[in-house]
């Protein structure tokens, strides 16, 4: 029987396809011949979920290969942490049979992570279910996070731009700068994106944080192809309704909402049948009083989350408009509630 080094290409491809991701990486480290063979064959690691959590002095990277809960080798969930320590980086691989540690002398934790990210994800061809990057932001460390962001985002951008666009169904970032999202999203496969989630990680007022303009984002093909959108904990400046009409579900924050804007969103349901649900949180609004004066008293009740709301039901289109103290929701209905007054006038 030939050794692995002399194994025919077809046979070697089948062997690599049967191995778990850590086993393939171990083989690469055996010798240069095997490393070159594996790199030539480009085995897909088949990662289903990648979560990158960034702090001021460590990065925690989680990789899931089967949507399970058990950590490797008991399961197929991998967690690696890159800690900045004196004179280098401490890498911890958490395992069910005891953690492994390695010290990388004179290595920055950001660079250690990026080297592993590039090596381990460069052959990923199958679609990820989730690709997530979270900045664990604290306002007292704002300057440090700016420094980390200025190093990490360009490095990840270079890695992603040097390969085929990474396929993922859901993309999520918790960040404190809109530019971080624009550094990553364009290098993901626009055809596979179904959901985009962006969350402002700041706590309290910080210079240049709190409101985002999304003009550049709205011009990306990813925006046009996604069907679900969440922009959370940050006010979106300038929200042209026509730019959101390709989505099925929308959840965003805006600073001020007036009645005309609510009606404009409601009209969108009439002309765009794919639109199913809109939830917009706001700081202030005149919509409740003006809806009452225009359409009469609402149906007042408590929703499934225990929040009080005022509801109006419109026959054309068949929607429910719900106004809360700090948000409004419009959703399509299959049937109207028995206690709902149906408004025929549009």
RODO-2510 file (C-alpha; in nm, 4 decimals, decimal comma):
residues 346
     n   res          X          Y          Z
     1     x     0,0000     0,0000     0,0000
     2     x     0,1437     0,3421    -0,0932
     3     x     0,2180     0,5950     0,1800
     4     x     0,0036     0,9050     0,2102
     5     x     0,2713     1,1041     0,0303
     6     x     0,2471     0,8753    -0,2742
     7     x    -0,1278     0,8183    -0,2565
     8     x    -0,3116     0,8741    -0,5891
     9     x    -0,4895     1,2091    -0,6043
    10     x    -0,8421     1,0640    -0,6193
    11     x    -0,7785     0,8388    -0,3197
    12     x    -0,6155     1,1200    -0,1216
    13     x    -0,9104     1,3486    -0,1945
    14     x    -1,1511     1,0878    -0,0562
    15     x    -0,9365     1,0369     0,2546
    16     x    -0,9236     1,4094     0,3282
    17     x    -1,3007     1,4341     0,2833
    18     x    -1,3471     1,1762     0,5611
    19     x    -1,1179     1,3492     0,8096
    20     x    -1,2236     1,6088     1,0648
    21     x    -1,0850     1,9578     1,0263
    22     x    -0,8239     1,9269     1,3084
    23     x    -0,6987     1,6005     1,1591
    24     x    -0,6367     1,7658     0,8220
    25     x    -0,4482     2,0479     0,9935
    26     x    -0,2387     1,7936     1,1849
    27     x    -0,1500     1,6185     0,8590
    28     x    -0,0357     1,9482     0,7089
    29     x     0,2144     1,9845     0,9925
    30     x     0,3599     1,6345     0,9448
    31     x     0,5936     1,7222     0,6582
    32     x     0,6288     1,9634     0,3687
    33     x     0,5297     1,7029     0,1099
    34     x     0,1964     1,6387     0,2807
    35     x     0,1421     2,0103     0,3352
    36     x     0,1957     2,0768    -0,0350
    37     x    -0,0282     1,7848    -0,1351
    38     x    -0,3110     1,9041     0,0883
    39     x    -0,2744     2,2623    -0,0298
    40     x    -0,2865     2,1461    -0,3913
    41     x    -0,6054     1,9440    -0,3296
    42     x    -0,7681     2,2284    -0,1306
    43     x    -0,9953     2,0182     0,0957
    44     x    -1,3058     2,2088     0,2042
    45     x    -1,3160     2,2279     0,5876
    46     x    -1,6983     2,2535     0,5644
    47     x    -1,7348     2,5081     0,8441
    48     x    -2,1016     2,5774     0,9203
    49     x    -2,0575     2,8622     1,1669
    50     x    -1,7701     3,0985     1,2410
    51     x    -1,7873     3,3383     1,5377
    52     x    -1,5032     3,5848     1,5994
    53     x    -1,5173     3,7750     1,9311
    54     x    -1,2732     4,0631     1,9636
    55     x    -1,1621     4,2238     2,2909
    56     x    -0,8764     4,4591     2,3773
    57     x    -0,6286     4,1817     2,4523
    58     x    -0,7755     3,8609     2,3115
    59     x    -0,9717     3,7096     2,0248
    60     x    -1,2014     3,4136     2,0810
    61     x    -1,2738     3,2106     1,7651
    62     x    -1,5446     2,9467     1,7517
    63     x    -1,5927     2,7091     1,4611
    64     x    -1,8905     2,4769     1,4325
    65     x    -1,8954     2,1882     1,1860
    66     x    -2,2255     2,0164     1,2678
    67     x    -2,4383     2,2681     1,4621
    68     x    -2,3753     2,0588     1,7717
    69     x    -2,2927     2,1586     2,1271
    70     x    -2,0097     1,9204     2,2148
    71     x    -1,6567     2,0488     2,1917
    72     x    -1,3897     1,8584     1,9987
    73     x    -1,2967     1,5709     2,0136
    74     x    -1,6263     1,4643     2,1775
    75     x    -1,8080     1,6757     1,9218
    76     x    -1,7230     1,8936     1,6237
    77     x    -1,7280     2,2320     1,7925
    78     x    -1,3878     2,4051     1,8052
    79     x    -1,2914     2,6999     2,0234
    80     x    -0,9526     2,8718     2,0101
    81     x    -0,8491     3,1790     2,2075
    82     x    -0,5612     3,4126     2,1237
    83     x    -0,4404     3,6071     2,4295
    84     x    -0,1922     3,8929     2,4304
    85     x     0,0617     3,8228     2,7041
    86     x     0,4053     3,9550     2,7887
    87     x     0,6504     3,8987     2,5029
    88     x     0,4048     3,7187     2,2803
    89     x     0,0722     3,5444     2,2299
    90     x    -0,0788     3,2568     2,4270
    91     x    -0,2982     3,0321     2,2111
    92     x    -0,5486     2,8122     2,3966
    93     x    -0,7358     2,5319     2,2224
    94     x    -1,0311     2,4302     2,4398
    95     x    -1,1058     2,0578     2,4121
    96     x    -1,3255     1,7988     2,5815
    97     x    -1,0127     1,6028     2,6807
    98     x    -0,8311     1,9009     2,8305
    99     x    -0,7147     2,2260     2,6827
   100     x    -0,3932     2,2655     2,4852
   101     x    -0,1744     2,5756     2,5180
   102     x     0,0990     2,7167     2,2991
   103     x     0,3164     3,0259     2,3405
   104     x     0,4141     3,2224     2,0299
   105     x     0,7125     3,4372     2,1187
   106     x     0,7081     3,7992     1,9978
   107     x     0,3788     3,7374     1,8171
   108     x     0,0904     3,9847     1,8372
   109     x    -0,2444     3,8197     1,9177
   110     x    -0,4132     3,9863     1,6193
   111     x    -0,1515     3,8563     1,3785
   112     x    -0,1633     3,5070     1,5333
   113     x    -0,5379     3,4936     1,4796
   114     x    -0,5188     3,6301     1,1256
   115     x    -0,2575     3,3727     1,0261
   116     x    -0,4819     3,0922     1,1527
   117     x    -0,7918     3,2458     0,9957
   118     x    -0,6215     3,2643     0,6574
   119     x    -0,4768     2,9124     0,6780
   120     x    -0,7959     2,7498     0,8032
   121     x    -1,0530     2,9329     0,5901
   122     x    -0,8709     2,9687     0,2594
   123     x    -1,0165     2,6425     0,1242
   124     x    -1,3721     2,6987     0,2514
   125     x    -1,5983     2,6589    -0,0522
   126     x    -1,9221     2,5318     0,1005
   127     x    -2,1727     2,7782     0,2418
   128     x    -2,1512     2,8879     0,6047
   129     x    -2,4769     2,9188     0,7897
   130     x    -2,3416     3,2098     0,9944
   131     x    -2,0373     3,4345     0,9724
   132     x    -2,0214     3,6543     1,2832
   133     x    -1,7740     3,9174     1,4068
   134     x    -1,8368     4,0787     1,7473
   135     x    -1,6389     4,3626     1,9028
   136     x    -1,6809     4,3389     2,2814
   137     x    -1,6745     4,7167     2,3071
   138     x    -1,6354     4,9198     2,6282
   139     x    -1,6375     5,2982     2,6045
   140     x    -1,3584     5,3380     2,8639
   141     x    -1,1303     5,1526     2,6192
   142     x    -1,2420     5,3455     2,3111
   143     x    -0,8919     5,4416     2,1958
   144     x    -0,7681     5,0842     2,2346
   145     x    -1,0581     4,9514     2,0283
   146     x    -0,9848     5,2096     1,7589
   147     x    -0,6278     5,0803     1,7465
   148     x    -0,7402     4,7171     1,7245
   149     x    -1,0017     4,7931     1,4598
   150     x    -0,7471     4,9828     1,2497
   151     x    -0,5197     4,6750     1,2472
   152     x    -0,7683     4,3881     1,2305
   153     x    -1,0154     4,5098     0,9670
   154     x    -0,7580     4,5805     0,6919
   155     x    -0,5932     4,2452     0,7627
   156     x    -0,9205     4,0527     0,7353
   157     x    -1,0115     4,2541     0,4279
   158     x    -0,6853     4,1518     0,2610
   159     x    -0,7408     3,7853     0,3470
   160     x    -1,0986     3,7794     0,2196
   161     x    -1,0204     3,9769    -0,0957
   162     x    -0,7456     3,7285    -0,1825
   163     x    -0,9843     3,4354    -0,2217
   164     x    -1,3201     3,3619    -0,3846
   165     x    -1,5999     3,5498    -0,2067
   166     x    -1,6805     3,3615     0,1137
   167     x    -2,0256     3,2053     0,0986
   168     x    -2,2516     3,2601     0,3976
   169     x    -2,6259     3,2647     0,4482
   170     x    -2,6256     3,4977     0,7489
   171     x    -2,3770     3,7773     0,8147
   172     x    -2,3652     3,9542     1,1509
   173     x    -2,1316     4,2171     1,2964
   174     x    -2,1386     4,3891     1,6343
   175     x    -1,9172     4,6922     1,5799
   176     x    -1,8726     5,0549     1,6789
   177     x    -1,7946     5,1878     1,3302
   178     x    -1,9875     5,1528     1,0058
   179     x    -1,6558     5,1326     0,8202
   180     x    -1,5860     4,7939     0,9818
   181     x    -1,8891     4,6458     0,8074
   182     x    -1,7861     4,7939     0,4737
   183     x    -1,4414     4,6386     0,5178
   184     x    -1,5878     4,2852     0,5290
   185     x    -1,9288     4,2596     0,3596
   186     x    -1,8149     4,3388     0,0011
   187     x    -1,5863     4,0346     0,0098
   188     x    -1,8629     3,7895     0,0972
   189     x    -2,0621     3,6155    -0,1736
   190     x    -2,3579     3,8403    -0,2555
   191     x    -2,5579     3,5553    -0,4086
   192     x    -2,5773     3,3479    -0,0888
   193     x    -2,6531     3,6284     0,1602
   194     x    -3,0049     3,6044     0,3038
   195     x    -2,9765     3,8003     0,6272
   196     x    -2,7649     4,1003     0,7277
   197     x    -2,7441     4,1970     1,0953
   198     x    -2,5523     4,5012     1,2192
   199     x    -2,5421     4,6081     1,5832
   200     x    -2,3753     4,9118     1,7372
   201     x    -2,1668     4,7796     2,0254
   202     x    -2,1272     5,1138     2,2040
   203     x    -2,2683     5,1878     2,5464
   204     x    -2,3463     5,5575     2,5872
   205     x    -2,2296     5,8587     2,3829
   206     x    -1,8913     5,8309     2,2162
   207     x    -1,7477     6,0734     1,9551
   208     x    -1,8703     5,9955     1,6024
   209     x    -2,0840     5,7049     1,7228
   210     x    -2,4609     5,6768     1,7590
   211     x    -2,5808     5,7498     1,4056
   212     x    -2,4842     5,5672     1,0892
   213     x    -2,5212     5,6641     0,7271
   214     x    -2,5711     5,3567     0,5128
   215     x    -2,5486     5,5064     0,1624
   216     x    -2,2538     5,2876     0,0596
   217     x    -2,4112     4,9802     0,2131
   218     x    -2,7340     5,0263     0,0164
   219     x    -2,5416     5,0222    -0,3127
   220     x    -2,3869     4,6797    -0,2521
   221     x    -2,5343     4,3747    -0,4307
   222     x    -2,5552     4,2060    -0,0890
   223     x    -2,8159     4,4651     0,0135
   224     x    -3,0173     4,3926    -0,2987
   225     x    -3,0049     4,0135    -0,2542
   226     x    -3,0694     3,9790     0,1202
   227     x    -3,4263     3,9211     0,2412
   228     x    -3,3853     4,0038     0,6117
   229     x    -3,2258     4,3146     0,7616
   230     x    -3,1487     4,4103     1,1219
   231     x    -2,9740     4,7370     1,2146
   232     x    -2,9812     4,7469     1,5941
   233     x    -2,8944     4,9960     1,8692
   234     x    -2,7960     5,2769     1,6332
   235     x    -3,0032     5,5384     1,4531
   236     x    -2,9955     5,5093     1,0746
   237     x    -2,9726     5,8464     0,9053
   238     x    -3,1803     5,9087     0,5927
   239     x    -3,4046     5,6075     0,5349
   240     x    -3,5489     5,6166     0,1809
   241     x    -3,8283     5,3592     0,1800
   242     x    -3,7627     5,2619    -0,1816
   243     x    -3,4187     5,1298    -0,0858
   244     x    -3,5710     4,8736     0,1538
   245     x    -3,8367     4,7244    -0,0692
   246     x    -3,6399     4,4142    -0,1647
   247     x    -3,6483     4,2794     0,1907
   248     x    -3,9060     4,0469     0,3410
   249     x    -3,8404     4,1476     0,7029
   250     x    -3,6904     4,4729     0,8344
   251     x    -3,5850     4,5807     1,1846
   252     x    -3,4134     4,9188     1,2153
   253     x    -3,3764     5,2194     1,4475
   254     x    -3,4489     5,5786     1,3375
   255     x    -3,4450     5,8914     1,5494
   256     x    -3,7786     6,0499     1,4519
   257     x    -4,0858     5,8959     1,2883
   258     x    -4,3892     6,0907     1,1666
   259     x    -4,7269     5,9736     1,0431
   260     x    -4,6362     6,0284     0,6768
   261     x    -4,3464     5,7866     0,7097
   262     x    -4,5654     5,5207     0,8698
   263     x    -4,8167     5,5569     0,5858
   264     x    -4,5376     5,5406     0,3287
   265     x    -4,4246     5,2096     0,4753
   266     x    -4,7848     5,0869     0,4781
   267     x    -4,8220     5,1783     0,1119
   268     x    -4,5139     4,9705     0,0358
   269     x    -4,7047     4,6613     0,1501
   270     x    -4,9632     4,7300    -0,1201
   271     x    -4,7104     4,7433    -0,4031
   272     x    -4,4520     4,4914    -0,2851
   273     x    -4,6128     4,1588    -0,1862
   274     x    -4,2797     4,0106    -0,0748
   275     x    -4,2658     4,2599     0,2139
   276     x    -4,3946     4,0774     0,5210
   277     x    -4,2915     4,2574     0,8407
   278     x    -4,1399     4,5912     0,9434
   279     x    -4,0334     4,6889     1,2945
   280     x    -3,8896     5,0373     1,3411
   281     x    -3,7792     5,1722     1,6776
   282     x    -3,7657     5,5486     1,7285
   283     x    -3,6844     5,8220     1,9777
   284     x    -3,9891     6,0401     1,9084
   285     x    -4,3036     6,0298     1,6932
   286     x    -4,6310     6,2118     1,6322
   287     x    -4,7936     5,9100     1,4693
   288     x    -5,0206     5,7906     1,7529
   289     x    -5,2166     6,1137     1,7990
   290     x    -5,2466     6,1709     1,4257
   291     x    -5,3563     5,8116     1,3594
   292     x    -5,6311     5,8509     1,6192
   293     x    -5,7543     6,1776     1,4669
   294     x    -5,7461     6,0284     1,1151
   295     x    -5,8575     5,6676     1,1617
   296     x    -6,0376     5,6721     1,4954
   297     x    -5,9713     5,4863     1,8164
   298     x    -5,7391     5,1857     1,7937
   299     x    -5,7646     4,8395     1,9407
   300     x    -5,5439     4,8596     2,2503
   301     x    -5,3926     4,5402     2,3845
   302     x    -5,0708     4,3805     2,5068
   303     x    -4,8505     4,1892     2,2660
   304     x    -4,6825     3,8536     2,3250
   305     x    -4,3842     4,0273     2,4882
   306     x    -4,5958     4,2149     2,7427
   307     x    -4,5764     4,5551     2,5707
   308     x    -4,8793     4,7799     2,5310
   309     x    -4,9724     4,8709     2,1758
   310     x    -5,2384     5,0478     1,9719
   311     x    -5,3493     4,8668     1,6567
   312     x    -5,5259     4,9656     1,3358
   313     x    -5,6283     4,7097     1,0741
   314     x    -5,6398     4,7971     0,7049
   315     x    -5,8263     4,5883     0,4501
   316     x    -5,6159     4,7107     0,1566
   317     x    -5,3437     4,6041     0,1962
   318     x    -5,4271     4,3382     0,4547
   319     x    -5,2012     4,4686     0,7283
   320     x    -5,1925     4,5479     1,0967
   321     x    -5,0293     4,8755     1,1991
   322     x    -4,9200     4,8661     1,5643
   323     x    -4,7896     5,1772     1,7393
   324     x    -4,5969     5,1574     2,0667
   325     x    -4,4321     5,4200     2,2845
   326     x    -4,0986     5,3775     2,1081
   327     x    -4,1587     5,1637     1,7993
   328     x    -4,4046     5,0793     1,5262
   329     x    -4,4705     4,7532     1,3473
   330     x    -4,6475     4,6780     1,0222
   331     x    -4,7142     4,3168     0,9404
   332     x    -4,9129     4,1321     0,6803
   333     x    -5,2188     3,9374     0,8013
   334     x    -5,3840     3,6231     0,6681
   335     x    -5,6994     3,6954     0,8679
   336     x    -5,8183     3,9799     1,0874
   337     x    -5,8842     3,9424     1,4619
   338     x    -6,2477     3,9284     1,5691
   339     x    -6,2196     4,2411     1,7834
   340     x    -6,0469     4,4441     1,5121
   341     x    -6,2214     4,7299     1,3342
   342     x    -6,1380     4,6886     0,9653
   343     x    -6,0601     5,0144     0,7881
   344     x    -6,1633     5,0101     0,4231
   345     x    -6,0207     5,3534     0,3511
   346     x    -5,6562     5,3480     0,2575
***
